[in-house]
Amino acid sequence: MTIKYPGVRTQVLAAVESLSDRAYQERVWIRHELPHPGYYDELDLTIHSLFDDSTVLPDPTTAVGTVIHPDEVEPLTELGAVFGPLIDDLGDQPDAVYLADPRWDDVVRSAAKAWQIMQTHEPS
């Protein structure tokens, strides 16, 4: 399957990858240890990439063919099911508040599952 908007997919992949990596979150989002000058990332960017810019979440079925592949719907739906309510509950809080929430581990696990499946469609 050809993805209609590969640039948007790249943003979604980056967002899901950052959600799947707790060490990255601690290093970049919390301690602001950035990989190079001019680099910027935070949880808010990830939320906007997934919920606003691509609208992959909360309903990934709307993005099949444009941003995601059909087999990515289920893991992304699972991610949305744990991530969406957390955003609704916590709202505009610092990244550290999200990472300290006991539900955050479920977000990371769900994102890791989605990331693993999404990577099968990417060139090596």
A tleap script that builds the chain and sets N, CA, C and O, in Angstrom:
source leaprc.protein.ff14SB
mol = sequence {
  NMET THR ILE LYS TYR PRO GLY VAL ARG THR
  GLN VAL LEU ALA ALA VAL GLU SER LEU SER
  ASP ARG ALA TYR GLN GLU ARG VAL TRP ILE
  ARG HIE GLU LEU PRO HIE PRO GLY TYR TYR
  ASP GLU LEU ASP LEU THR ILE HIE SER LEU
  PHE ASP ASP SER THR VAL LEU PRO ASP PRO
  THR THR ALA VAL GLY THR VAL ILE HIE PRO
  ASP GLU VAL GLU PRO LEU THR GLU LEU GLY
  ALA VAL PHE GLY PRO LEU ILE ASP ASP LEU
  GLY ASP GLN PRO ASP ALA VAL TYR LEU ALA
  ASP PRO ARG TRP ASP ASP VAL VAL ARG SER
  ALA ALA LYS ALA TRP GLN ILE MET GLN THR
  HIE GLU PRO CSER
}
set mol.1.N position { 0.840 -1.177 0.000 }
set mol.1.CA position { 0.000 0.000 0.000 }
set mol.1.C position { 0.885 1.241 0.000 }
set mol.1.O position { 1.874 1.316 0.730 }
set mol.2.N position { 0.521 2.191 -0.814 }
set mol.2.CA position { 1.216 3.471 -0.864 }
set mol.2.C position { 0.515 4.442 0.081 }
set mol.2.O position { -0.710 4.569 0.073 }
set mol.3.N position { 1.311 5.116 0.883 }
set mol.3.CA position { 0.790 6.111 1.822 }
set mol.3.C position { 0.713 7.450 1.095 }
set mol.3.O position { 1.688 7.891 0.488 }
set mol.4.N position { -0.437 8.086 1.160 }
set mol.4.CA position { -0.679 9.335 0.437 }
set mol.4.C position { 0.156 10.497 0.986 }
set mol.4.O position { 0.629 11.339 0.223 }
set mol.5.N position { 0.335 10.539 2.316 }
set mol.5.CA position { 1.062 11.645 2.937 }
set mol.5.C position { 2.265 11.116 3.734 }
set mol.5.O position { 2.210 11.032 4.961 }
set mol.6.N position { 3.349 10.760 3.032 }
set mol.6.CA position { 4.505 10.187 3.733 }
set mol.6.C position { 5.158 11.158 4.729 }
set mol.6.O position { 5.716 10.721 5.736 }
set mol.7.N position { 5.093 12.459 4.460 }
set mol.7.CA position { 5.662 13.423 5.403 }
set mol.7.C position { 4.920 13.437 6.725 }
set mol.7.O position { 5.532 13.538 7.789 }
set mol.8.N position { 3.602 13.336 6.658 }
set mol.8.CA position { 2.795 13.271 7.878 }
set mol.8.C position { 3.087 11.958 8.599 }
set mol.8.O position { 3.173 11.927 9.827 }
set mol.9.N position { 3.241 10.871 7.833 }
set mol.9.CA position { 3.573 9.587 8.436 }
set mol.9.C position { 4.892 9.686 9.202 }
set mol.9.O position { 5.024 9.136 10.295 }
set mol.10.N position { 5.849 10.379 8.631 }
set mol.10.CA position { 7.142 10.547 9.306 }
set mol.10.C position { 6.954 11.228 10.657 }
set mol.10.O position { 7.589 10.839 11.637 }
set mol.11.N position { 6.093 12.235 10.718 }
set mol.11.CA position { 5.812 12.914 11.986 }
set mol.11.C position { 5.124 11.971 12.969 }
set mol.11.O position { 5.443 11.974 14.158 }
set mol.12.N position { 4.192 11.172 12.483 }
set mol.12.CA position { 3.490 10.215 13.344 }
set mol.12.C position { 4.467 9.168 13.865 }
set mol.12.O position { 4.432 8.814 15.043 }
set mol.13.N position { 5.335 8.675 12.990 }
set mol.13.CA position { 6.342 7.704 13.421 }
set mol.13.C position { 7.223 8.285 14.527 }
set mol.13.O position { 7.506 7.611 15.518 }
set mol.14.N position { 7.652 9.526 14.357 }
set mol.14.CA position { 8.492 10.164 15.376 }
set mol.14.C position { 7.740 10.314 16.691 }
set mol.14.O position { 8.309 10.111 17.764 }
set mol.15.N position { 6.468 10.668 16.607 }
set mol.15.CA position { 5.663 10.836 17.821 }
set mol.15.C position { 5.482 9.505 18.545 }
set mol.15.O position { 5.632 9.433 19.765 }
set mol.16.N position { 5.160 8.457 17.798 }
set mol.16.CA position { 4.958 7.137 18.417 }
set mol.16.C position { 6.279 6.623 18.983 }
set mol.16.O position { 6.309 6.035 20.065 }
set mol.17.N position { 7.357 6.844 18.260 }
set mol.17.CA position { 8.663 6.410 18.769 }
set mol.17.C position { 8.993 7.110 20.082 }
set mol.17.O position { 9.456 6.465 21.023 }
set mol.18.N position { 8.764 8.416 20.158 }
set mol.18.CA position { 9.081 9.132 21.397 }
set mol.18.C position { 8.202 8.663 22.553 }
set mol.18.O position { 8.651 8.622 23.698 }
set mol.19.N position { 6.956 8.311 22.257 }
set mol.19.CA position { 6.075 7.771 23.312 }
set mol.19.C position { 6.503 6.383 23.763 }
set mol.19.O position { 6.180 5.965 24.875 }
set mol.20.N position { 7.217 5.678 22.923 }
set mol.20.CA position { 7.592 4.297 23.243 }
set mol.20.C position { 8.895 4.188 24.036 }
set mol.20.O position { 9.282 3.096 24.452 }
set mol.21.N position { 9.561 5.304 24.241 }
set mol.21.CA position { 10.913 5.283 24.809 }
set mol.21.C position { 10.990 6.139 26.072 }
set mol.21.O position { 11.170 7.355 26.007 }
set mol.22.N position { 10.853 5.483 27.209 }
set mol.22.CA position { 10.865 6.194 28.499 }
set mol.22.C position { 12.201 6.902 28.749 }
set mol.22.O position { 12.224 8.012 29.281 }
set mol.23.N position { 13.303 6.272 28.369 }
set mol.23.CA position { 14.614 6.902 28.571 }
set mol.23.C position { 14.712 8.195 27.757 }
set mol.23.O position { 15.233 9.196 28.249 }
set mol.24.N position { 14.225 8.181 26.543 }
set mol.24.CA position { 14.203 9.385 25.707 }
set mol.24.C position { 13.365 10.472 26.370 }
set mol.24.O position { 13.785 11.627 26.439 }
set mol.25.N position { 12.200 10.111 26.850 }
set mol.25.CA position { 11.311 11.073 27.499 }
set mol.25.C position { 11.996 11.737 28.681 }
set mol.25.O position { 11.949 12.957 28.832 }
set mol.26.N position { 12.627 10.935 29.513 }
set mol.26.CA position { 13.330 11.480 30.687 }
set mol.26.C position { 14.459 12.416 30.258 }
set mol.26.O position { 14.639 13.499 30.814 }
set mol.27.N position { 15.210 11.968 29.258 }
set mol.27.CA position { 16.374 12.730 28.814 }
set mol.27.C position { 15.969 14.025 28.096 }
set mol.27.O position { 16.486 15.096 28.414 }
set mol.28.N position { 15.058 13.930 27.142 }
set mol.28.CA position { 14.739 15.075 26.290 }
set mol.28.C position { 13.610 15.927 26.859 }
set mol.28.O position { 13.740 17.147 26.947 }
set mol.29.N position { 12.512 15.300 27.241 }
set mol.29.CA position { 11.351 16.071 27.705 }
set mol.29.C position { 11.545 16.642 29.101 }
set mol.29.O position { 11.106 17.757 29.384 }
set mol.30.N position { 12.203 15.879 29.982 }
set mol.30.CA position { 12.322 16.305 31.377 }
set mol.30.C position { 13.638 17.055 31.632 }
set mol.30.O position { 13.633 18.171 32.153 }
set mol.31.N position { 14.765 16.430 31.258 }
set mol.31.CA position { 16.066 17.055 31.549 }
set mol.31.C position { 16.527 18.007 30.439 }
set mol.31.O position { 17.501 18.739 30.619 }
set mol.32.N position { 15.844 18.002 29.312 }
set mol.32.CA position { 16.171 18.868 28.165 }
set mol.32.C position { 17.599 18.662 27.671 }
set mol.32.O position { 18.285 19.609 27.286 }
set mol.33.N position { 18.031 17.395 27.691 }
set mol.33.CA position { 19.324 17.022 27.113 }
set mol.33.C position { 19.054 16.700 25.648 }
set mol.33.O position { 18.675 15.581 25.304 }
set mol.34.N position { 19.252 17.684 24.804 }
set mol.34.CA position { 18.876 17.577 23.399 }
set mol.34.C position { 20.013 16.984 22.569 }
set mol.34.O position { 21.185 17.220 22.865 }
set mol.35.N position { 19.673 16.214 21.531 }
set mol.35.CA position { 20.707 15.536 20.744 }
set mol.35.C position { 21.600 16.473 19.940 }
set mol.35.O position { 22.731 16.108 19.618 }
set mol.36.N position { 21.123 17.671 19.607 }
set mol.36.CA position { 21.944 18.637 18.886 }
set mol.36.C position { 21.325 20.026 19.026 }
set mol.36.O position { 20.140 20.153 19.333 }
set mol.37.N position { 22.123 21.058 18.803 }
set mol.37.CA position { 21.591 22.424 18.898 }
set mol.37.C position { 20.430 22.621 17.916 }
set mol.37.O position { 20.451 22.111 16.796 }
set mol.38.N position { 19.445 23.352 18.351 }
set mol.38.CA position { 18.286 23.611 17.506 }
set mol.38.C position { 17.219 22.530 17.572 }
set mol.38.O position { 16.126 22.702 17.032 }
set mol.39.N position { 17.528 21.417 18.229 }
set mol.39.CA position { 16.559 20.328 18.366 }
set mol.39.C position { 15.566 20.697 19.460 }
set mol.39.O position { 15.928 21.285 20.479 }
set mol.40.N position { 14.308 20.340 19.227 }
set mol.40.CA position { 13.303 20.611 20.247 }
set mol.40.C position { 12.251 19.517 20.207 }
set mol.40.O position { 11.798 19.119 19.134 }
set mol.41.N position { 11.872 19.041 21.362 }
set mol.41.CA position { 10.796 18.058 21.460 }
set mol.41.C position { 10.238 18.120 22.869 }
set mol.41.O position { 10.951 18.388 23.836 }
set mol.42.N position { 8.944 17.866 22.955 }
set mol.42.CA position { 8.254 17.790 24.237 }
set mol.42.C position { 6.966 17.001 24.012 }
set mol.42.O position { 6.567 16.762 22.872 }
set mol.43.N position { 6.337 16.609 25.079 }
set mol.43.CA position { 5.110 15.831 24.998 }
set mol.43.C position { 4.036 16.562 24.206 }
set mol.43.O position { 3.311 15.936 23.434 }
set mol.44.N position { 3.921 17.861 24.382 }
set mol.44.CA position { 2.898 18.633 23.686 }
set mol.44.C position { 3.009 18.485 22.169 }
set mol.44.O position { 1.989 18.396 21.486 }
set mol.45.N position { 4.222 18.457 21.635 }
set mol.45.CA position { 4.413 18.262 20.193 }
set mol.45.C position { 3.913 16.891 19.760 }
set mol.45.O position { 3.322 16.750 18.689 }
set mol.46.N position { 4.148 15.889 20.584 }
set mol.46.CA position { 3.692 14.538 20.290 }
set mol.46.C position { 2.168 14.491 20.257 }
set mol.46.O position { 1.575 13.899 19.354 }
set mol.47.N position { 1.550 15.110 21.234 }
set mol.47.CA position { 0.085 15.149 21.277 }
set mol.47.C position { -0.464 15.827 20.028 }
set mol.47.O position { -1.394 15.317 19.403 }
set mol.48.N position { 0.100 16.961 19.664 }
set mol.48.CA position { -0.373 17.675 18.480 }
set mol.48.C position { -0.164 16.856 17.210 }
set mol.48.O position { -1.022 16.855 16.327 }
set mol.49.N position { 0.968 16.161 17.108 }
set mol.49.CA position { 1.221 15.338 15.922 }
set mol.49.C position { 0.188 14.237 15.766 }
set mol.49.O position { -0.273 13.967 14.656 }
set mol.50.N position { -0.177 13.601 16.867 }
set mol.50.CA position { -1.085 12.449 16.799 }
set mol.50.C position { -2.557 12.824 16.796 }
set mol.50.O position { -3.352 12.186 16.105 }
set mol.51.N position { -2.931 13.840 17.550 }
set mol.51.CA position { -4.355 14.176 17.703 }
set mol.51.C position { -4.810 15.331 16.804 }
set mol.51.O position { -5.966 15.361 16.382 }
set mol.52.N position { -3.938 16.257 16.515 }
set mol.52.CA position { -4.362 17.452 15.789 }
set mol.52.C position { -3.878 17.470 14.336 }
set mol.52.O position { -4.675 17.602 13.407 }
set mol.53.N position { -2.571 17.336 14.157 }
set mol.53.CA position { -2.000 17.464 12.821 }
set mol.53.C position { -2.361 16.303 11.906 }
set mol.53.O position { -2.709 16.516 10.745 }
set mol.54.N position { -2.283 15.090 12.412 }
set mol.54.CA position { -2.548 13.908 11.585 }
set mol.54.C position { -3.922 13.309 11.844 }
set mol.54.O position { -4.454 12.593 10.996 }
set mol.55.N position { -4.485 13.586 12.973 }
set mol.55.CA position { -5.734 12.983 13.475 }
set mol.55.C position { -5.705 11.458 13.429 }
set mol.55.O position { -6.736 10.810 13.251 }
set mol.56.N position { -4.500 10.891 13.594 }
set mol.56.CA position { -4.376 9.439 13.693 }
set mol.56.C position { -5.083 8.956 14.959 }
set mol.56.O position { -5.700 7.891 14.966 }
set mol.57.N position { -4.987 9.737 16.016 }
set mol.57.CA position { -5.704 9.427 17.247 }
set mol.57.C position { -6.790 10.473 17.423 }
set mol.57.O position { -6.582 11.634 17.068 }
set mol.58.N position { -7.905 10.108 17.943 }
set mol.58.CA position { -8.256 8.875 18.630 }
set mol.58.C position { -8.779 7.759 17.720 }
set mol.58.O position { -8.965 6.637 18.192 }
set mol.59.N position { -9.025 8.031 16.426 }
set mol.59.CA position { -9.608 7.012 15.547 }
set mol.59.C position { -8.704 6.762 14.349 }
set mol.59.O position { -8.843 7.421 13.319 }
set mol.60.N position { -7.783 5.818 14.475 }
set mol.60.CA position { -6.825 5.557 13.402 }
set mol.60.C position { -7.459 5.101 12.085 }
set mol.60.O position { -6.843 5.241 11.028 }
set mol.61.N position { -8.663 4.566 12.130 }
set mol.61.CA position { -9.271 4.083 10.881 }
set mol.61.C position { -9.398 5.205 9.851 }
set mol.61.O position { -9.397 4.942 8.648 }
set mol.62.N position { -9.508 6.443 10.309 }
set mol.62.CA position { -9.649 7.567 9.381 }
set mol.62.C position { -8.350 7.882 8.642 }
set mol.62.O position { -8.368 8.616 7.654 }
set mol.63.N position { -7.235 7.342 9.100 }
set mol.63.CA position { -5.939 7.645 8.502 }
set mol.63.C position { -5.378 6.502 7.653 }
set mol.63.O position { -4.264 6.612 7.140 }
set mol.64.N position { -6.123 5.415 7.499 }
set mol.64.CA position { -5.643 4.280 6.698 }
set mol.64.C position { -5.500 4.730 5.248 }
set mol.64.O position { -6.418 5.301 4.659 }
set mol.65.N position { -4.328 4.459 4.695 }
set mol.65.CA position { -4.053 4.813 3.311 }
set mol.65.C position { -3.467 6.200 3.143 }
set mol.65.O position { -2.717 6.451 2.200 }
set mol.66.N position { -3.801 7.097 4.045 }
set mol.66.CA position { -3.237 8.443 3.953 }
set mol.66.C position { -1.987 8.572 4.818 }
set mol.66.O position { -1.011 9.207 4.420 }
set mol.67.N position { -2.027 7.957 6.019 }
set mol.67.CA position { -0.906 8.082 6.950 }
set mol.67.C position { -0.464 6.724 7.498 }
set mol.67.O position { 0.722 6.531 7.767 }
set mol.68.N position { -1.375 5.799 7.663 }
set mol.68.CA position { -1.036 4.498 8.260 }
set mol.68.C position { -1.525 3.346 7.386 }
set mol.68.O position { -2.326 3.520 6.468 }
set mol.69.N position { -1.008 2.164 7.714 }
set mol.69.CA position { -1.388 0.921 7.050 }
set mol.69.C position { -2.492 0.241 7.855 }
set mol.69.O position { -2.615 0.486 9.055 }
set mol.70.N position { -3.294 -0.607 7.218 }
set mol.70.CA position { -4.418 -1.244 7.917 }
set mol.70.C position { -4.030 -2.012 9.179 }
set mol.70.O position { -4.767 -1.982 10.164 }
set mol.71.N position { -2.876 -2.707 9.168 }
set mol.71.CA position { -2.493 -3.498 10.340 }
set mol.71.C position { -2.002 -2.629 11.506 }
set mol.71.O position { -1.716 -3.148 12.585 }
set mol.72.N position { -1.905 -1.325 11.298 }
set mol.72.CA position { -1.492 -0.418 12.365 }
set mol.72.C position { -2.686 0.141 13.133 }
set mol.72.O position { -2.515 0.779 14.172 }
set mol.73.N position { -3.885 -0.094 12.626 }
set mol.73.CA position { -5.091 0.438 13.271 }
set mol.73.C position { -5.252 -0.103 14.685 }
set mol.73.O position { -5.465 0.672 15.617 }
set mol.74.N position { -5.157 -1.407 14.860 }
set mol.74.CA position { -5.391 -2.006 16.186 }
set mol.74.C position { -4.416 -1.487 17.245 }
set mol.74.O position { -4.861 -1.044 18.304 }
set mol.75.N position { -3.095 -1.525 16.998 }
set mol.75.CA position { -2.200 -1.025 18.054 }
set mol.75.C position { -2.354 0.478 18.303 }
set mol.75.O position { -2.202 0.935 19.436 }
set mol.76.N position { -2.651 1.237 17.264 }
set mol.76.CA position { -2.855 2.672 17.478 }
set mol.76.C position { -4.168 2.945 18.203 }
set mol.76.O position { -4.266 3.907 18.966 }
set mol.77.N position { -5.172 2.111 17.973 }
set mol.77.CA position { -6.427 2.236 18.721 }
set mol.77.C position { -6.173 1.973 20.197 }
set mol.77.O position { -6.699 2.675 21.060 }
set mol.78.N position { -5.362 0.955 20.484 }
set mol.78.CA position { -5.002 0.651 21.877 }
set mol.78.C position { -4.249 1.823 22.501 }
set mol.78.O position { -4.491 2.178 23.655 }
set mol.79.N position { -3.340 2.418 21.742 }
set mol.79.CA position { -2.604 3.576 22.250 }
set mol.79.C position { -3.566 4.718 22.554 }
set mol.79.O position { -3.481 5.337 23.615 }
set mol.80.N position { -4.463 4.995 21.646 }
set mol.80.CA position { -5.441 6.060 21.861 }
set mol.80.C position { -6.339 5.807 23.053 }
set mol.80.O position { -6.750 6.742 23.740 }
set mol.81.N position { -6.645 4.529 23.301 }
set mol.81.CA position { -7.528 4.170 24.416 }
set mol.81.C position { -6.886 4.447 25.773 }
set mol.81.O position { -7.594 4.702 26.748 }
set mol.82.N position { -5.568 4.400 25.850 }
set mol.82.CA position { -4.903 4.710 27.124 }
set mol.82.C position { -4.392 6.148 27.182 }
set mol.82.O position { -4.370 6.765 28.247 }
set mol.83.N position { -3.987 6.669 26.039 }
set mol.83.CA position { -3.404 8.006 26.001 }
set mol.83.C position { -4.476 9.099 26.045 }
set mol.83.O position { -4.317 10.088 26.761 }
set mol.84.N position { -5.543 8.933 25.301 }
set mol.84.CA position { -6.605 9.937 25.239 }
set mol.84.C position { -7.198 10.277 26.599 }
set mol.84.O position { -7.279 11.454 26.952 }
set mol.85.N position { -7.621 9.263 27.380 }
set mol.85.CA position { -8.180 9.564 28.706 }
set mol.85.C position { -7.171 10.236 29.644 }
set mol.85.O position { -7.549 11.062 30.474 }
set mol.86.N position { -5.911 9.888 29.514 }
set mol.86.CA position { -4.881 10.519 30.342 }
set mol.86.C position { -4.777 12.011 30.009 }
set mol.86.O position { -4.665 12.848 30.905 }
set mol.87.N position { -4.814 12.330 28.728 }
set mol.87.CA position { -4.794 13.733 28.307 }
set mol.87.C position { -6.034 14.453 28.820 }
set mol.87.O position { -5.947 15.579 29.309 }
set mol.88.N position { -7.187 13.799 28.707 }
set mol.88.CA position { -8.431 14.406 29.202 }
set mol.88.C position { -8.360 14.682 30.703 }
set mol.88.O position { -8.809 15.726 31.175 }
set mol.89.N position { -7.788 13.730 31.446 }
set mol.89.CA position { -7.700 13.875 32.900 }
set mol.89.C position { -6.672 14.918 33.340 }
set mol.89.O position { -6.937 15.723 34.233 }
set mol.90.N position { -5.497 14.897 32.705 }
set mol.90.CA position { -4.406 15.757 33.166 }
set mol.90.C position { -4.383 17.121 32.489 }
set mol.90.O position { -3.939 18.102 33.086 }
set mol.91.N position { -4.850 17.189 31.268 }
set mol.91.CA position { -4.887 18.472 30.568 }
set mol.91.C position { -3.515 19.067 30.366 }
set mol.91.O position { -2.555 18.353 30.077 }
set mol.92.N position { -3.420 20.375 30.518 }
set mol.92.CA position { -2.196 21.119 30.250 }
set mol.92.C position { -1.289 21.127 31.480 }
set mol.92.O position { -1.167 22.134 32.177 }
set mol.93.N position { -0.668 20.000 31.723 }
set mol.93.CA position { 0.263 19.847 32.845 }
set mol.93.C position { 1.676 19.673 32.299 }
set mol.93.O position { 1.841 19.292 31.141 }
set mol.94.N position { 2.684 19.941 33.097 }
set mol.94.CA position { 4.062 19.702 32.653 }
set mol.94.C position { 4.283 18.228 32.300 }
set mol.94.O position { 3.603 17.341 32.817 }
set mol.95.N position { 5.234 17.992 31.424 }
set mol.95.CA position { 5.547 16.628 30.999 }
set mol.95.C position { 5.838 15.716 32.187 }
set mol.95.O position { 5.459 14.545 32.176 }
set mol.96.N position { 6.502 16.238 33.201 }
set mol.96.CA position { 6.854 15.431 34.372 }
set mol.96.C position { 5.616 14.883 35.075 }
set mol.96.O position { 5.659 13.791 35.643 }
set mol.97.N position { 4.519 15.628 35.043 }
set mol.97.CA position { 3.278 15.156 35.671 }
set mol.97.C position { 2.750 13.940 34.917 }
set mol.97.O position { 2.294 12.975 35.531 }
set mol.98.N position { 2.810 13.983 33.602 }
set mol.98.CA position { 2.381 12.832 32.802 }
set mol.98.C position { 3.245 11.612 33.086 }
set mol.98.O position { 2.729 10.516 33.305 }
set mol.99.N position { 4.553 11.801 33.082 }
set mol.99.CA position { 5.464 10.676 33.292 }
set mol.99.C position { 5.355 10.100 34.697 }
set mol.99.O position { 5.675 8.930 34.907 }
set mol.100.N position { 4.911 10.897 35.657 }
set mol.100.CA position { 4.753 10.420 37.032 }
set mol.100.C position { 3.415 9.711 37.253 }
set mol.100.O position { 3.239 9.024 38.259 }
set mol.101.N position { 2.485 9.869 36.332 }
set mol.101.CA position { 1.172 9.247 36.486 }
set mol.101.C position { 1.312 7.726 36.363 }
set mol.101.O position { 2.030 7.250 35.484 }
set mol.102.N position { 0.642 6.957 37.224 }
set mol.102.CA position { 0.767 5.497 37.166 }
set mol.102.C position { 0.269 4.894 35.853 }
set mol.102.O position { 0.613 3.756 35.534 }
set mol.103.N position { -0.525 5.626 35.094 }
set mol.103.CA position { -1.024 5.122 33.805 }
set mol.103.C position { -0.014 5.322 32.670 }
set mol.103.O position { -0.200 4.796 31.573 }
set mol.104.N position { 1.047 6.078 32.934 }
set mol.104.CA position { 2.001 6.382 31.879 }
set mol.104.C position { 2.676 5.129 31.334 }
set mol.104.O position { 2.931 5.044 30.132 }
set mol.105.N position { 2.965 4.168 32.181 }
set mol.105.CA position { 3.597 2.930 31.712 }
set mol.105.C position { 2.738 2.237 30.661 }
set mol.105.O position { 3.277 1.622 29.741 }
set mol.106.N position { 1.424 2.321 30.776 }
set mol.106.CA position { 0.531 1.740 29.773 }
set mol.106.C position { 0.647 2.475 28.441 }
set mol.106.O position { 0.572 1.859 27.378 }
set mol.107.N position { 0.828 3.782 28.502 }
set mol.107.CA position { 1.027 4.568 27.280 }
set mol.107.C position { 2.315 4.121 26.597 }
set mol.107.O position { 2.331 3.884 25.389 }
set mol.108.N position { 3.385 4.008 27.363 }
set mol.108.CA position { 4.685 3.608 26.810 }
set mol.108.C position { 4.593 2.210 26.203 }
set mol.108.O position { 5.094 1.984 25.102 }
set mol.109.N position { 3.966 1.274 26.902 }
set mol.109.CA position { 3.819 -0.101 26.378 }
set mol.109.C position { 2.994 -0.127 25.094 }
set mol.109.O position { 3.361 -0.801 24.131 }
set mol.110.N position { 1.893 0.596 25.079 }
set mol.110.CA position { 1.045 0.632 23.887 }
set mol.110.C position { 1.777 1.281 22.711 }
set mol.110.O position { 1.678 0.818 21.575 }
set mol.111.N position { 2.497 2.334 22.989 }
set mol.111.CA position { 3.266 3.004 21.938 }
set mol.111.C position { 4.358 2.088 21.395 }
set mol.111.O position { 4.612 2.069 20.191 }
set mol.112.N position { 5.001 1.332 22.276 }
set mol.112.CA position { 6.053 0.409 21.838 }
set mol.112.C position { 5.483 -0.662 20.909 }
set mol.112.O position { 6.110 -1.029 19.916 }
set mol.113.N position { 4.312 -1.151 21.233 }
set mol.113.CA position { 3.663 -2.149 20.377 }
set mol.113.C position { 3.337 -1.541 19.012 }
set mol.113.O position { 3.597 -2.158 17.978 }
set mol.114.N position { 2.777 -0.347 19.007 }
set mol.114.CA position { 2.440 0.333 17.749 }
set mol.114.C position { 3.710 0.624 16.944 }
set mol.114.O position { 3.745 0.411 15.732 }
set mol.115.N position { 4.741 1.107 17.620 }
set mol.115.CA position { 6.016 1.428 16.965 }
set mol.115.C position { 6.597 0.192 16.286 }
set mol.115.O position { 7.062 0.263 15.148 }
set mol.116.N position { 6.569 -0.932 16.979 }
set mol.116.CA position { 7.130 -2.168 16.427 }
set mol.116.C position { 6.409 -2.553 15.133 }
set mol.116.O position { 7.052 -2.920 14.150 }
set mol.117.N position { 5.098 -2.471 15.134 }
set mol.117.CA position { 4.326 -2.833 13.940 }
set mol.117.C position { 4.537 -1.800 12.837 }
set mol.117.O position { 4.680 -2.167 11.671 }
set mol.118.N position { 4.559 -0.536 13.180 }
set mol.118.CA position { 4.747 0.507 12.166 }
set mol.118.C position { 6.107 0.378 11.490 }
set mol.118.O position { 6.233 0.666 10.299 }
set mol.119.N position { 7.115 -0.046 12.223 }
set mol.119.CA position { 8.458 -0.182 11.661 }
set mol.119.C position { 8.540 -1.260 10.588 }
set mol.119.O position { 9.433 -1.213 9.741 }
set mol.120.N position { 7.627 -2.231 10.603 }
set mol.120.CA position { 7.675 -3.275 9.588 }
set mol.120.C position { 7.384 -2.736 8.193 }
set mol.120.O position { 7.698 -3.393 7.200 }
set mol.121.N position { 6.785 -1.546 8.104 }
set mol.121.CA position { 6.464 -0.945 6.813 }
set mol.121.C position { 7.511 0.061 6.332 }
set mol.121.O position { 7.398 0.606 5.234 }
set mol.122.N position { 8.507 0.297 7.141 }
set mol.122.CA position { 9.523 1.284 6.789 }
set mol.122.C position { 10.714 0.616 6.126 }
set mol.122.O position { 11.077 -0.508 6.474 }
set mol.123.N position { 11.324 1.315 5.164 }
set mol.123.CA position { 12.524 0.747 4.522 }
set mol.123.C position { 13.653 0.584 5.537 }
set mol.123.O position { 13.810 1.394 6.450 }
set mol.124.N position { 14.427 -0.470 5.359 }
set mol.124.CA position { 15.532 -0.708 6.298 }
set mol.124.C position { 16.716 0.142 5.995 }
set mol.124.O position { 17.728 0.061 6.691 }
savepdb mol mol.pdb
quit
